[in-house]
Amino acid sequence: MMDDADWVNFKRKLKAKTEIDLDLYKEPQMKRRIGNLVNRGKFDGYTAYFDHVVQDKDDFAAFIEYLTINVSEFFRTPEKFGKLETDVIPDLLKRSPRLKIWSAGCSIGAEPYSLAIILKELTPGVKHQILATDLDVEILAKARQGVYTENELKSMTPERRSRYFDRVEGGKFAVKDEIKRCIEFKRHNLLKDSFETGFDLILCRNVVIYFTEEAKDQLYANFFRALKPGGILFVGATEAILNFRALGYTSFQPFFYQRPLA
């Protein structure tokens, strides 16, 4: 039975197993999202569903992927990536020839690999530091593997696809080692773990959709401290930070927020 006690027990078990704290997520949306799985499988409640899915590694990995919304593609929202390539990164390079970048909530790795491609073309021969993190260890394994479907590359030009990928079995495409070597992948919990500092650019896109407003504010405050003065936070196309001034940011462009230089 999906009552309040069942939900509380489910949250406790999930947090103990995965460190995902659902108290930091919007409850109605998460109840509905997980309730769809409970009803589809005809389980008695949230806890019964959890006790079942945790017994199978693959099923549990699929559940975590569903829960953390791991949907991505290369150069997602191309017009915003265009601004990143033509305006944001060139501006950052004026102050620092070697950039430190964080793709937070990197999912399958399409975002950090897209960044590596842009930087390789803008600054040939320069080694930048790109950190890519996610909560989901199974998704990180896929990101490190770097093999993608044609649909995941649909926003990439044919020239880039030909230059930076090898066609492999099953009609898929594998990122070439020269791009793979640009990325450091690590597990990281945005709502719990400490943050590195000194970043020129942080991307956190399509990650916070189910976070509470309090959790979002804390996250954006932590990102602010993680940025260098002059550094920029890039958020998703539906995730405008309405209170960015209260958090200390200035607006560089829509969906790009800057930590002031002084």
C-alpha positions in Angstrom: 0.0 0.0 0.0 1.5 3.4 -1.1 0.8 5.3 2.1 3.1 7.9 3.9 4.8 5.2 6.1 5.6 3.2 3.0 7.1 6.2 1.2 9.2 7.1 4.3 10.5 3.5 4.5 11.2 3.5 0.8 13.2 6.7 1.0 15.2 5.4 4.0 16.1 2.2 2.1 17.0 4.1 -1.1 19.3 6.5 0.8 21.1 3.7 2.6 21.7 1.8 -0.6 22.5 4.7 -3.0 23.1 7.9 -0.9 20.2 9.5 -2.9 18.2 11.6 -0.5 14.7 12.1 -1.8 13.9 14.7 0.8 15.9 17.0 -1.4 13.6 16.3 -4.4 10.1 17.5 -5.1 7.9 14.9 -3.4 4.8 14.9 -5.7 6.8 14.5 -8.9 9.0 11.8 -7.4 6.1 9.9 -6.0 4.4 10.0 -9.3 7.5 9.0 -11.2 8.3 6.0 -8.9 4.6 5.2 -8.5 4.4 4.5 -12.3 6.9 1.7 -11.8 5.1 0.4 -8.7 1.8 0.3 -10.6 3.2 -1.1 -13.8 4.7 -4.1 -11.9 1.6 -4.5 -9.7 3.6 -4.2 -6.4 1.9 -3.6 -3.1 3.8 -0.3 -2.5 7.1 1.6 -2.9 9.0 -0.6 -0.4 7.8 -3.8 -2.1 9.0 -2.5 -5.4 12.4 -1.6 -3.9 12.8 -4.9 -2.2 12.1 -6.6 -5.6 14.3 -4.5 -7.9 17.3 -4.5 -5.5 17.7 -8.2 -6.0 18.7 -7.9 -9.6 21.8 -5.8 -10.5 20.6 -5.0 -14.0 17.1 -4.1 -12.9 18.4 -1.9 -10.1 20.8 -0.1 -12.5 17.8 0.5 -14.9 15.8 1.9 -11.9 18.6 4.3 -10.9 19.0 5.4 -14.5 15.2 6.1 -14.7 15.3 7.9 -11.4 18.2 10.2 -12.3 16.9 10.9 -15.8 19.9 10.0 -17.8 18.9 11.4 -21.2 21.6 13.1 -23.2 23.0 13.7 -26.6 26.0 15.4 -28.2 25.7 19.2 -28.5 22.3 19.1 -26.8 20.4 22.3 -27.5 22.7 23.3 -30.4 22.0 27.0 -30.3 23.2 27.2 -26.7 26.3 25.1 -27.5 26.9 27.5 -30.4 27.0 30.4 -27.9 29.3 28.3 -25.7 31.7 27.9 -28.7 31.6 31.4 -30.1 31.1 33.6 -27.1 31.6 31.9 -23.7 34.7 29.8 -24.1 36.6 32.5 -26.2 35.9 35.0 -23.4 37.2 32.6 -20.8 40.3 31.9 -22.9 41.2 35.6 -22.8 41.9 35.2 -19.1 43.2 31.7 -18.9 44.8 29.7 -21.8 44.2 26.4 -20.0 40.7 26.0 -18.7 39.4 23.9 -15.8 35.8 22.7 -16.6 33.3 20.6 -14.8 30.4 18.7 -16.4 28.2 18.1 -13.4 25.6 15.4 -13.9 27.4 14.3 -17.1 25.1 11.3 -17.8 26.3 9.1 -20.7 29.3 11.5 -21.4 28.0 13.3 -24.4 28.3 16.7 -22.8 32.0 16.5 -21.7 33.0 14.8 -25.0 31.3 17.7 -26.8 33.3 20.2 -24.8 36.5 18.3 -25.6 35.8 18.5 -29.3 35.1 22.3 -29.1 38.3 22.9 -27.1 40.4 20.8 -29.5 39.2 22.9 -32.4 39.5 26.3 -30.6 42.9 25.6 -29.0 44.8 22.9 -30.9 47.5 21.3 -28.8 46.4 22.8 -25.5 45.5 20.3 -22.7 42.6 21.5 -20.7 41.2 19.9 -17.5 37.7 18.5 -18.0 36.1 16.8 -15.0 32.8 14.8 -15.6 30.8 13.5 -12.7 27.6 11.7 -12.1 25.8 9.9 -9.3 25.1 6.8 -11.3 28.1 4.4 -11.5 26.5 2.4 -14.4 26.1 5.5 -16.5 29.7 6.5 -15.8 30.8 3.1 -17.1 28.9 3.8 -20.3 30.4 7.3 -20.5 34.0 5.9 -20.1 33.3 3.3 -22.8 32.2 6.1 -25.2 30.1 4.2 -27.6 26.9 5.9 -29.0 24.0 5.5 -31.3 23.5 7.6 -34.4 20.5 9.3 -32.7 22.7 10.4 -29.8 25.0 12.1 -32.4 22.1 13.7 -34.4 23.1 17.3 -33.4 26.7 16.8 -34.6 27.9 17.8 -38.0 28.9 14.9 -40.3 32.4 16.4 -40.4 32.9 16.2 -36.7 31.4 12.7 -36.5 33.8 11.5 -39.1 36.8 13.2 -37.5 36.2 12.2 -33.8 34.4 8.8 -34.0 35.0 5.4 -35.4 32.1 3.3 -36.7 31.8 0.1 -34.7 29.6 -3.0 -34.6 25.9 -2.5 -34.6 25.9 0.8 -36.5 27.2 2.6 -33.4 30.0 5.2 -33.1 33.0 5.1 -30.7 34.8 8.2 -29.4 38.4 8.3 -30.5 41.0 7.9 -27.8 42.4 11.5 -28.5 39.0 12.8 -27.2 38.6 10.2 -24.4 42.0 11.2 -22.9 40.7 14.7 -22.4 38.1 13.7 -19.7 38.4 12.5 -16.1 35.2 10.7 -15.1 34.3 10.4 -11.3 31.3 9.5 -9.2 30.0 12.5 -7.3 26.8 13.3 -5.4 25.9 17.0 -6.0 23.7 17.1 -3.0 26.1 15.5 -0.5 29.8 15.5 -1.6 32.3 18.4 -1.4 33.1 20.4 -4.5 36.5 21.1 -6.1 37.2 24.8 -6.7 39.0 26.9 -9.3 36.7 26.1 -12.3 36.5 28.5 -15.3 33.3 26.8 -16.5 30.7 24.6 -14.9 27.9 22.9 -16.8 24.9 21.6 -14.9 22.1 21.1 -17.4 18.9 19.1 -17.2 19.9 17.8 -13.7 17.9 19.8 -11.2 14.4 19.3 -12.7 13.1 17.4 -9.6 15.2 19.2 -6.9 13.4 21.3 -4.3 13.9 25.1 -4.5 16.0 24.9 -1.4 18.3 22.2 -2.8 18.7 24.2 -6.0 19.7 27.4 -4.2 22.2 25.4 -2.1 23.6 23.8 -5.2 24.0 27.1 -7.1 25.6 28.7 -4.1 28.1 25.8 -4.0 28.8 26.2 -7.7 29.4 29.9 -7.1 32.1 29.1 -4.6 33.6 26.4 -7.0 34.0 29.0 -9.8 37.0 31.3 -10.2 36.1 35.0 -10.3 35.0 35.5 -13.9 34.0 31.8 -14.1 30.6 30.9 -15.7 27.8 28.5 -14.8 25.9 27.0 -17.8 22.4 25.6 -17.0 19.7 23.9 -19.0 17.3 25.7 -21.4 14.4 25.2 -18.9 16.4 26.0 -15.8 16.8 29.8 -15.7 18.0 30.9 -12.2 15.5 33.6 -11.4 17.3 34.7 -8.2 20.8 34.7 -9.7 21.6 38.2 -8.3 20.7 37.1 -4.7 23.2 34.2 -5.2 25.9 36.6 -6.3 25.9 35.9 -10.0 25.6 38.3 -12.9 24.0 37.4 -16.2 26.6 36.7 -19.0 23.9 35.6 -21.5 20.6 33.8 -21.0 21.3 30.5 -19.2 25.0 31.5 -18.6 25.7 33.0 -15.2 29.0 34.6 -14.2 30.8 34.9 -10.9 31.9 38.6 -10.9 35.6 39.3 -11.4 35.7 41.5 -8.4 
